[in-house]
Amino acid sequence: MEAPRLDGVDLDDERCNAWSAFTSIEVVAGGRLRELHCCLGRRRFVRNQILLGGGLAMLPTALLQAKPPELQDAASRLSKFYTVSQALLRPLPVNTRLDHRVAARLLAALNSEYPSFPQQLDLLPDDPGADDRYSPVAQLIVAAWFLGTVDKTLVTFERALMYRLTADIFPVPSYCTGKPGGWASAPVAYSGGV
C-alpha cells in the first residue's frame, strides 16, 4: 500500500518514521488528508521538554521542603546562637540590631576555631542568667560580636558592635589616619608625662 500524500508532501518521509506515527488522521478519497496534527515524535519531544522544565522549576522548592538532618541541626543551632547573642548583648547600643548574616558567619568561625563550641552552645540556656553570662562560651560570643573577629579570623569590620557605641560621634574608621606608608614603620615611643 502506498503512503498517503498531502499536497505533494510524502508522509513516509524521514522526518516521521512511519505512517503509524501520525495521529488524528482521516484519509478521504484520493489519498488526501483532511486533518493532520503532528508527528508523535515531535509531540513526545515537546511534552518531555515541558515536563523537564516543570520538574526543574519545582526542584528548588522540593529541596527546601526536604531538609537533611544536618541542615535542620545547623538552622536550629544558628537560631539558638542568635537568641543567646541577643540575650547576652542586651541592652544593645541605640539603633542597633544584630544582623543574621553576621551571626551566621560568626557561628561558622566559632565552630571552626573551637571544635567544642557547638556542644558548649547547646549547654547554654536561651536566656542566660547572671552566672551564665560570665561563662567562657558567653564571653566568646560577646567578644566575637564586639570585635568582629574570632581569634585571628576577621568576620566583620563595619558591623562590629564596638563601633556602634560611638557611631553618633565617630564614623567607622575605614581609612589610614597617618601619612601614606606610615603603617610600615614601628610607632614612636612616647616618653613624656601625662
Secondary structure, 3 states (H helix, E strand, C coil): CCCCEECCEECCCCCCCCHHHCCCCCECHHHCECCCCCCHHHHHHHHHHHHHHHHHHHHHHHHHHCCCHHHHHHHHHHHHHHHHHHHHCCCCCCCCCCCHHHHHHHHHHHHHHCCCHHHHHHHCCCCCCCCHHHCHHHHHHHHHHHHCEECCEECCCCCCHHHCCCCCCCCCCCCCCCCCCHHHCCCCCCCCCC
